[in-house]
Amino acid sequence: MLKFILKIWPALLPIIIYTIWIFVFKKKRKKDYIDGEYKVVNEKPKNEEIGAFSLRNSSFVLVLFSTLLFIIISLIFIVITTKPIMQNQIEQPKIIVE
């Protein structure tokens, strides 16, 4: 199983990079407001923000699709490059003539 995971780790790379990118930019994001108490008058409620790992987030969906494509391509490459295991192979007797 470990051998299989090591062969497809490049396919999982986009999700790992996206996760790190989200956490790094989340920490570096500057606030453009001051925390305080306020009351909004005569304004419709805003829609909820789209989360970083939401399926509504187009960047996240793009990363998911690219990861699935990489996994499929790497599995096809693994199947093409591996040699089949010959089971139940009967070895022919060798005749040596002197």
C-alpha positions in Angstrom: 0.0 0.0 0.0 2.8 2.4 0.8 4.4 1.7 -2.6 1.1 2.7 -4.2 0.8 5.9 -2.2 4.4 6.8 -3.1 3.6 6.4 -6.7 0.6 8.7 -6.7 1.8 11.4 -4.3 2.4 13.9 -7.1 -1.4 13.7 -7.8 -2.1 14.8 -4.2 0.3 17.7 -4.4 -2.3 20.3 -5.7 -4.5 19.7 -2.6 -1.5 20.0 -0.3 -0.3 23.2 -1.9 -3.8 24.7 -1.9 -4.2 23.9 1.9 -0.8 25.5 2.7 -1.7 28.5 0.5 -5.0 29.0 2.4 -3.4 28.8 5.8 -0.5 31.1 4.9 -2.6 33.8 3.4 -5.2 33.5 6.2 -2.5 34.4 8.7 -1.0 37.2 6.6 -4.4 38.8 5.8 -4.5 42.3 7.2 -7.6 43.6 8.7 -9.1 46.6 7.1 -11.5 47.3 10.0 -11.4 47.9 13.7 -13.2 45.5 16.0 -16.1 47.2 17.8 -19.8 47.1 18.4 -22.1 48.5 15.8 -25.6 48.2 14.6 -26.6 48.1 10.9 -29.9 50.0 10.1 -32.0 49.5 7.0 -29.7 47.1 5.3 -30.5 43.6 4.0 -28.4 40.8 5.5 -25.4 39.8 3.4 -25.0 36.3 2.2 -22.5 34.1 4.1 -18.9 34.2 3.0 -17.8 31.4 0.8 -15.3 29.2 2.8 -11.9 28.2 1.5 -12.9 24.6 1.4 -16.4 25.1 0.1 -17.6 23.6 -3.2 -18.9 27.1 -4.1 -15.3 28.3 -4.1 -14.1 28.0 -7.7 -10.4 27.8 -6.8 -11.1 24.9 -4.6 -13.2 23.1 -7.2 -10.4 23.7 -9.8 -7.9 22.1 -7.4 -10.1 19.1 -6.8 -10.6 18.5 -10.5 -6.9 18.9 -11.3 -6.1 16.5 -8.4 -8.5 13.9 -9.8 -7.0 14.3 -13.3 -3.5 13.8 -11.9 -4.6 10.7 -10.0 -6.2 9.2 -13.1 -3.1 10.0 -15.3 -0.7 8.6 -12.7 -2.8 5.4 -12.3 -2.7 5.0 -16.1 1.0 5.5 -16.1 1.5 3.0 -13.3 -0.5 0.4 -15.3 1.4 1.0 -18.5 4.9 0.9 -16.9 4.5 -2.1 -14.6 5.2 -5.6 -15.8 2.5 -8.2 -15.2 3.1 -10.9 -12.7 3.1 -14.3 -14.4 1.2 -16.6 -12.1 0.8 -20.3 -12.8 3.6 -20.2 -15.4 4.7 -23.6 -16.4 8.4 -23.7 -17.2 9.2 -25.8 -20.3 11.9 -28.3 -19.8 15.2 -27.4 -21.5 16.9 -29.9 -23.6 20.6 -29.6 -23.9 22.3 -31.3 -26.8 26.0 -31.9 -26.8 
